[in-house]
Amino acid sequence: MAPYASDDSTTAGEADERSSGRRKAARYVVPVTVMGVAAATIGLVPALADSGDPDLPKITAQQLIEKMAKSDVQQLSGTVKISTDLGLPDLGGLESSLMSGAAGQGEGGSSADPTAKLTELASGTHTLRVAADGPDKQKLSLLENAAEYSVVHNGKDVWGYDSKSNEVYHGTASDSPEHEKEQPPATPKDFAEEALKAADDTTSVTVDGTVQVAGRDAYKLLITPKQSGTTVGAITVAVDAKTGLPLKFTLTPASGGAAVVDAGFTQVSFAKPAASTFDFTPPKGAKVTEEKDAGKGSDKDFGKGFEKGGPRGHAPKAEEDLGKGLHGMKTIGEGWNSIATFDTGGEGVPSGKAGGEFGGFIDSLGDKVTGKFGSGTVFSTRLINALITDDGKVYVGAVTKDALVKAADAGK
């Protein structure tokens, strides 16, 4: 990693391993899913609350990033709180219904399928209990009203259990690349890895003081875009001063106001969890769905990232998945102004009288725009904007509406 400037300010592009990690925003396929899927792709949070700034030795941004990279936390347990506020339109409960419906329709239709259930982290506020004991034992529990959902990885077995429906999903873990399938980010470490992969020479990275998180002293790593036109304001990562583990991750939008997402430990211990933490036996009477009956690979990547240097590869995998069945998907622009564009092969979205009642509903969710490209509809959140033109082309990214229109015009 190249040395950082003496003023303790640097661009992440000075590090070779960072420069190739251009931020991608390419997981959006059809207009109605822009709202829910956008939330699932961006892992983010509200400003770090200082509870007394600890007096820690000075550290440079380079040293702090290296400390994170070398962090080798094998054992931990704790509680994580995640809040997501994308500022979606009021759909009278439709959003939550869509999300919960998706959660109940994993591969094979099991509500216990981790791939579907963990998408619930994409909106609202959730409390998680996490535990890990090396690369072969992890547990994540999503606490709900009078119910709990857990994913347990123990050796070759991966179990998902939904207490509300009394359903169990059973699969096997594999390290084979062809079997990897990502899960949504769930811990501050997951989010921090995504942010650093996004960093390049369009990014400023500095150390912005100290903070206490979950009773532990931490440094604050501040990541800010150098470019205008992006909806991202700043990202802050609280890094444990002793272990180098990210304890809290915060993203605030350029528009100001509340943070988009808050993901941070409220309690954490680095003691070895009890072996029984990772034991699981299907409860009596539970419906058990086997992976072989539900479709391959939905839980193959659970636990990646707990082990030292464990790759996650969210953005590349998302692009590969999205590229299937789409026409000429590509990324235009650079850094934080990157825009994913592809052709759905359709005719845009139904709107106005031509779309009937559904067209009127779509019009209420988006803003009609025009340009050299013709006309289209922009669907917006506080972070992700997507333009769907009337001839079926899609432009999406963490950029402003004007940036999408300019990109569409340039494509003509």
N, C-alpha and C positions, 0 to 999 in steps of 0.2 A: 504494500500500500504506500502510495507516494506521501511524502511528508506534507503536513498542513502548514498554512501560512502562520506567521508568528503572532498574528492578532487573534489566534484561536478561531478563525473563521475560514471555512473552506467550501469547495464544491465537491459533492460526492463523485463527480466525474473524474477527479484526480486518482481515484482508486479503480484499477482496471476491472476488478471483479464487480464493481458497481455500474460501470458505464454501459454494460450490455443489458442492464435491467430496466429498459424503458417501460414507463408505466403504461399499462394497457387498459382500455375500457371497452371491451368487446364482448359483452355477454348479453346483448339485448337483441331479441329477434322480432317480436311483434309488438305493436303499440300497447295493447292491454297489459302485457307483462313487463313493460318498462318500469312501472312503479315498484312492483314487488321484487323483480329480479335485480334491479339496480341496487336495492338495499342489500341483497345477499352478496353482492360482489365487492362492496366497499366496506372494509373493516375500519371503524373510526370512533371519536369521543369528546366530553366537555372539559373545559380548562382544568388543569390540575389544581386541586385545592391544597394550598400550603397549610400545614398544621405545625408551623415552626420550621424555619429553614435550618437544617443541620450544618455545622461547620465542618466541611470536608476538604481534603487536599485539592489543590487546583488540578484540573485535568483538561487536556485538549480534546477537540472533537474527534481527532484521529484516534487518540488513546481510548476514548469512550466507545467508539465503534469497534475497535479491536477487542475491548473488554467484553462487549456483547458477543462478538464472533467466537471468542474463546470460552464463553460461559459453558460450563459442563455440569449443569444441574441435572442429576439423574433421579433424585428423589424429592418429592414435594407433595404437599396437600394444602388446600385452601379454598377460599370462596371468592368468586369473581362476579362482579356486577357489570352487565352490559346494557347500555341504553342507546337506542338509535332514534334519531329525529331527523328524518329526511324532509319533513314539511310536506307530506303528501296531501292531496285534496281530501276533503271530508266526503267519504263515500257511503256514509250511513252504515258502517260496519262491513261493507263489501270487502274492503282490504283485508281485514282480519279473517273474514270467511274464506277468501281466496287462499290466504296463507295457511290456515288450518286445514283447508281442503287439500292443498298440495301436500301438507305434512301427512295426511292420511292416505295418500296415493303414491307410495313409493313403488319401486319395482316389485311387482307381484301383489301390490295393494295392501301391504302390511303397514299399519301405523307405527310399528316399531322399527322400520327401516331407517337407519341413521341418515342416509342420503336425503330423505324427505323430512324427517323430524327436525333436523338441525337448521332447516331453513327458517324456522320460527325465530331464530336469533336475528333475522333481518329487520325486524321492526319491534318497537316497544321496549320495555325494560324487563330484563330477565336476570335471575340469580342462578349461578352455576356452582356446583362443588366439583373440584378437580383433584385428582391424585395420580401420582406416577412413581414407579419404582423401576427405572431403567427402560430400555427400548421395548421390552416385551410385556410390560404391565402398566396399563393406564385405565383410568375411569373418569368419565364425565357425566354428571347428573344435572339435568335441567329441572329446577324446582318450580312447580306450578301450583295453582290453587287446589289443595287437597289431593294432589297427584304428583308423580315424579316420573321423569323419563331418564333412563341411564344407558350409556354405552360402555361396555366393559371389554377391554382387550387383555387377555391372559394367555400368553404363549401363542399358539396357532388359532385359538378361538376368539371370535368377536361376537359379543352378544348385545342386542338392543332390546330394551324392555320398556313398554309403555304401561304403567300401572292403571291408567284411566281406562284403557280398552282391554287390559290384561292380555296383551299380545307380545310375543317374543320373536325376534329376528335373530337367526344364527348364521354366521358366515365364518370364513377362515382368513387369517391375515397372510399376506404375501409381500415379499420385497421385489417381486418381478416387475420391471417397468411397464410391461404390457398390461399388468393388472391394476396399476395405480389408478385410483379415482379420488379426487380431492374432496375434502369436507370443508364447510365454511370455516373461516377463522373463528376461534372461540376464546383464545387467551391473548393477553397483551403481547406475548412473544410472537404469536402468529401475525398479529397486526403490524408489529415492528418490522418483521421480516419482509412483509409486503411493501411497507413504506420504503425500506432501504433498497429493495429491488427496483422501486420506481425511480430512485434518485439517479440523476446524471448531471452533466455540466450546466443544466438549467436550474439547478437546485443549490440553495445555501444551507449548510449544516453547521450549527454552532452549539456550544454548551451554554445554557441559559440558567445558571444557578443550581440550587439544590432544593430538595423537597422531601417530605416524609410521606410514605405510602404504606398502609397496613402496618404502621409502627416501625418501618425500616427506613434507614437513610438512603437517599437516592439522588443521582444527578439527573438534570433535565436536558435532554437532547432536543434541540429545536430545528425543525426541517421546514423551510419556506421556499416556495417557488420564486424564481427570479423573473418569470414571465408574467405579463399581464394577459387578461383574457381567460384565465382559469378560474373555476369556482372554488378552488382550494385556497384557504387562507393560510393556515399553518398546521403543522403536526408536531405534537410534543410527546416524547417518550420518556417516562421516568425509569431510569436504569438503576437497579440495586447496586449500591456502592461496593458491597462485598462480593456478591456472586456474579454480577454482570447480567442478571436476568431482568428483562423488561417487566416492570410491575404495573405500569399504567400507560395507556396509549390514548392520545387526544387529537382529534382533528376538528378544527373550526373552519367554517366556510368564509370565503372572501366577502360575502354579503354581511357578515357580522351576526350578532345574536348568539343564541345557544349553540353549543357544539353539535355536530352531526351525530356523533356516537361517543359513548363513554365506555371504555373497557378497562377495568382495573381490579386488582386484588383488594378486597376489604379485610382479608385475613390470609396469612400464608405461613407455612412452616416447612423447613427443609429437613425435618426428621423423616426417617424411613417409615412409610405407612405400614400398618398391620397387614400381614399376608392375606388375611380374610377379606380385606377391602376389595380384592380382585376376584373373589370367588363368586360364582353365579350358578344357580340351578333354577330352571324354569318353574315358576309356581304351579301348584296343582290346578288343573283346569285351564291353564293358559293356552291360547292358540299359538303354535310354533310354526314359523315359516322358515324353511331352509333356503340358503342362498341359491342352491342349485335349482330350486323351484321358482325363485323370484327373479332371476337374472343375475349375471355374473358381475362381480367387481364393485358393488355399491359400498363396501366397507373396507376395501383393500388398503386404503391409505390412512386408516384411523391410527393415531399414535405417532405419525410422522411429525418430526419437529421436537419431540420430547428428547430423542436421542441426540447426542452431539453431532452437529453438522447435518442433521436430517433434512433433506430437500423437500420443498413443498410444491414449487413450480405452479402456482395458481394461474398466473396470467398466460403462460404458454399453453397450458392444458385447456384453458377456457377458449383460447383462440383456435386450437385444434378442434374442439367440440363444435364451436360455432361455425367453423369453416365447412363442416359437413352439410351438404344440402343447400348452401348459399352460393351466390354467384359472385366470384371475384372479390372476396373480402380482403381489405387491405387497411393499413393504418397510414394516415397522412398527418403532417405536422410532426413536432418533436416535443419530448419532455412532457410537461404538464398540459401542453396544448395539443397533445395527440388526440386524434379523432378516428374512431373506427368507422369504416364505411363499407356497405355491401348492398347488393341488390336482392330483394326478396323474391323477385320474379313475379310479383303481384302488381296490383294497381293502387298502392297506397292504402289509406284507411278510409272507411265509409264516413262521410260527413254531410251535414246539412240535410236537405230534403232527400237527396239521392241515397242517403244511408238509412232513411226511415227513422224510427225511434232510436235505434242504436247509433245512427249518425249524429243525432242531437246530443246523445250522451257523450260520445267521443268529443264533440265540439266543446262541451262543458269542461272537459279535462285538459284540453290543449289549446294552444294559440295558433291561429292561422297566420302564415307568413308567405310572402311572395319575393321573388327575385329573378335573376336571369335564368335560374333553373326551372322556373314556373311557379307552382304553389305547393304548399305542404302544411303539416301540422307539427308544432313543437310541443313535446311533453316534458315537463320540468319537475325536478325535485330541487332541494337546496344544494345538491352536489352534482347530480347527473342530469344532463339535458339530452334529448333525442329528437332529431328531425326526421320525420317520415314524409317524403315527397309524394305527390299524387301519382307519380309513375312508379312507386314502389321502392325507391332507394332510401337507405337509412344512414344517418350520420349521428354518431353518439359519442359523448365524452364528458369529462369533467370540465367543460368549457361553457362560455356564455351562449345565449341564443344567437347573438350577432355573429359569433365565431362559426356556428353551425351554418348559418345562412351564407357566409362568405365562402366556407368550404364547399357548399353545394354549388354556388355560383362558379367557383374555380373549376369544378368538375365538368362544367358544360363546355 
